[in-house]
Amino acid sequence: MDYIIINRPFTLVVRNFKELKIWQKGFEIAVSCAKITNTFLRHEILRLVAQLNRACVSLPSNISEGSSRSSNKDYNRFIEISLSSGFEAET
């Protein structure tokens, strides 16, 4: 995996999340979710679609946000949150 190093008053290492297969799959899920929810009936849209879209978008978003964290502990926490979002969308 490529890392981007940003030199400021401190050194920040950023992972290139777009190369991660899990981010790519999460992004595909978010796009598929948006396409599917566009077919729902009007009265279903209010609650279910909004929640489903939030969960699906959260999946790749947390992976990319975690990629900017400098410690593996922080990074792993965001991966865990992303996994939870995937379970929420599946349910």
RAGI-V793225 format. One record per pair of residues at least 12 apart in sequence whose C-alpha atoms are under 7 Angstrom apart, sorted by the first residue. I is the first residue (numbers start at 1). J is the second residue. Records with the same first field share a line. If there is no record, write none. Layout:
I = J, J
This chain:
1 = 16
2 = 15, 16
3 = 15, 16
12 = 70
13 = 70
14 = 67, 68, 69, 70
15 = 67, 68
16 = 67
17 = 63, 64, 67
23 = 60, 63
26 = 59, 60
27 = 60
29 = 56
30 = 56, 57
33 = 53, 56
34 = 53
37 = 49
52 = 89
55 = 85, 86, 88, 89
56 = 85, 86, 89
58 = 82, 85
59 = 82, 83, 85, 86
60 = 82
62 = 78, 79, 81, 82
63 = 78, 79, 82
66 = 78, 79
